Amino acid sequence: MSIAFSLLMRGALIVVLALISGAAFADYPQLDICGPSQPNTPDKTCIVDGDTLWLFGENIRLESYDTPEPNRGNSKCPNGGTELEVELASEATSRFQDLLNGNAWTIERGGFDNTRSQRQLANFVIDGVDVGQILVDEGLARWYPEGPFFLV
């Protein structure tokens, strides 16, 4: 076998492997941040905030974790919704988006929450680590309902 043929075959193998790995990662949706007036449709797929998203029309909330609220009216902080809480909410939302868009993940569905919308509760897992735990470790989320409130 000639050196040129060997190099050609090695290059072809690299291209095939790159295509296969890219195809596997392409099965994950690219998650943008939901628009404020984006309608709820069967294909809605976007990040709402640091602990909630829509995935193919299904409203899903992280189970056992809570992140700061992006809207002051939804604040759970003892001091009310402050600028710092809104800033932390933005960081948590961006990090949640980065984690899901930048990694292969699995979803482990649980029950449903007790809100009016009955959101699906789930954990997203990357390399055996719960995304919510990553957010807690980075100071962007708390355990819920037992975790301490964000003191902002």
C-alpha positions in Angstrom: 0.0 0.0 0.0 1.4 3.4 -1.0 2.0 6.2 1.6 -0.4 8.4 -0.4 -3.2 5.8 -0.2 -2.5 5.2 3.5 -2.8 9.0 4.2 -5.9 9.2 2.1 -7.6 6.4 4.0 -6.5 7.9 7.4 -8.0 11.2 6.3 -11.2 9.6 5.2 -11.5 7.8 8.5 -11.1 11.0 10.4 -13.8 12.7 8.3 -16.2 9.7 8.9 -15.6 9.7 12.7 -16.2 13.5 12.8 -19.4 13.1 10.9 -20.6 10.3 13.2 -19.8 12.2 16.4 -21.4 15.4 15.0 -24.5 13.5 14.0 -24.9 12.1 17.5 -24.6 15.5 19.1 -27.0 17.0 16.5 -29.8 14.9 18.1 -29.9 17.4 20.9 -31.9 20.6 20.2 -30.2 23.9 20.2 -31.9 25.8 23.0 -32.4 29.5 22.7 -33.8 31.8 25.4 -37.6 31.9 25.1 -39.1 35.2 23.8 -41.5 37.1 26.1 -44.5 36.5 23.8 -43.5 33.2 22.3 -46.6 31.1 22.0 -46.8 27.6 23.5 -46.8 25.3 20.5 -46.2 21.5 20.1 -42.6 22.2 19.0 -41.7 25.0 21.4 -38.1 24.4 22.5 -36.3 27.0 24.6 -35.0 28.0 28.0 -37.4 30.0 30.2 -35.0 30.7 33.1 -32.3 28.9 35.2 -34.6 26.0 36.2 -37.3 25.8 33.5 -37.5 25.1 29.8 -39.8 24.0 27.0 -38.7 20.8 25.2 -40.8 20.0 22.1 -43.9 21.6 23.5 -43.5 20.2 27.1 -42.9 22.6 30.0 -40.2 21.0 32.2 -38.8 22.3 35.5 -35.6 21.1 37.3 -36.6 18.8 40.1 -35.3 19.7 43.6 -33.5 22.9 42.6 -34.5 26.6 42.4 -32.7 29.5 40.7 -33.2 33.2 41.2 -36.3 34.7 39.5 -35.7 37.0 36.5 -38.9 39.0 37.3 -39.2 40.9 40.5 -42.9 39.9 40.9 -41.9 36.3 41.2 -39.1 36.8 43.8 -38.9 34.4 46.7 -36.1 36.4 48.4 -36.8 37.8 51.9 -35.8 41.2 50.6 -37.9 41.0 47.5 -36.7 41.1 43.9 -33.5 43.1 43.8 -31.2 44.0 41.0 -28.8 41.4 42.2 -31.4 38.7 42.1 -32.3 39.7 38.5 -28.6 39.6 37.6 -28.1 36.2 39.2 -31.2 34.9 37.4 -29.6 36.0 34.1 -26.4 34.2 35.0 -28.2 31.0 36.0 -30.3 31.1 32.8 -27.2 31.5 30.6 -25.3 28.8 32.5 -28.3 26.4 32.2 -28.4 27.1 28.4 -24.6 26.7 28.0 -24.7 23.4 29.9 -27.4 21.9 27.8 -26.2 23.3 24.5 -22.5 22.4 25.1 -22.9 18.8 26.3 -24.6 15.5 25.6 -27.2 15.0 28.3 -30.0 12.7 29.4 -33.3 13.6 31.0 -34.7 11.7 34.0 -38.3 12.5 34.4 -40.0 12.6 37.8 -43.5 13.6 38.7 -45.3 16.9 38.1 -45.2 20.1 40.2 -48.2 21.5 42.0 -48.5 24.7 40.0 -51.5 25.5 37.8 -49.5 24.5 34.7 -48.5 21.1 36.2 -45.0 21.2 34.8 -43.1 18.0 34.3 -40.3 17.7 36.9 -37.0 16.3 35.6 -33.3 16.1 36.1 -30.9 16.7 33.3 -27.7 14.7 33.6 -24.3 15.3 32.0 -21.6 12.7 32.4 -23.4 11.3 35.5 -23.7 14.7 37.1 -27.1 16.4 37.7 -27.2 19.9 36.0 -29.0 21.3 39.0 -26.2 20.1 41.3 -23.7 21.9 39.0 -25.8 25.1 39.3 -25.9 24.7 43.1 -22.1 24.1 43.2 -21.6 27.3 41.2 -23.8 29.4 43.5 -26.5 29.8 40.8 -29.2 27.6 42.4 -30.3 26.2 45.7 -31.8 23.0 46.9 -35.6 23.2 46.8 -37.6 23.3 49.0 -35.1 22.9 51.9 -32.3 25.1 50.6 -31.6 28.6 52.0 -33.2 31.5 50.2 -30.9 33.7 48.1 -30.0 36.5 50.4 -29.9 39.3 47.9 
